[in-house]
Amino acid sequence: MSEPTTNQRQPAIPGLEVEATAVVGIGLGLTGLALGLRPRLAPVALALTALTAALFRNPRRVPPDEPRTIFAVADGQVQGVREVYEHRFVHSDCLRLTTVVGPLDVPICRAPTAGRVVYLEQLMGDHRPLRDPHAPERNQRLYIGLETAWGPILLAIIASPLGRWLRCETTQGATLNAGARIASIRFGGQVDLYIQRDVLDPLVAPGARTLAGRSRLGAVVA
């Protein structure tokens, strides 16, 4: 099974974003120059190059062929699974699965299941710490509503104080496969997945680590 396709250019360096190619090339060049002129500075240049590569990772992800599985949207750590009422798109009692994305986690967000984008909204906002209870409704954030075979799903991607590069990478009306790239958020953030309460049997607990497009968050029971 091949990785879900996007209309993005293929990176020149496998496993890295296109934007990282020039920076990594310059960094390696400066490292070589430092080795010849100032050897003590070479480790610094190499460390900065490695950090850039880490921040722009784009690993290949192919979800298993499991149409009734909800996969992780982002790399990170599950913070909680709570029952809430979602008023923006689902308009129903929901399970909210929250994943915290660390500053060095892979910044790419992926579709948790196959569906069509029917709601899309990006809002600017504050730069509050994610532990602030008002951060999910006040920080810069992106909402993506998916229509699926068994009901609506809302994704809320919330920037952290450092994660101010929040980019939407899908469009209204787009039809997505599970694992398709939908957004990127660098330097950390939070992803909330809302799904109708009676639809999902959760398979994760707080503290679990996730990989976008690979880790199973739950099984559809509707």
Secondary structure by P-SEA (a helix, b strand, c coil): cccccccccccccccccccaaaaaaaaaaaaaaaaaccccaaaaaaaaaaaaaaaacccccccccccccccccccccccbbbbbbbccccccbbbbbbbbbccccccbbbcccbbbbcbbbbbbbcccccccccccccccbbbbbbbcccbbbbbbbbbcccccccccccccccccccccccccccccbbbbbbcccccccccccccccccccccccccccc
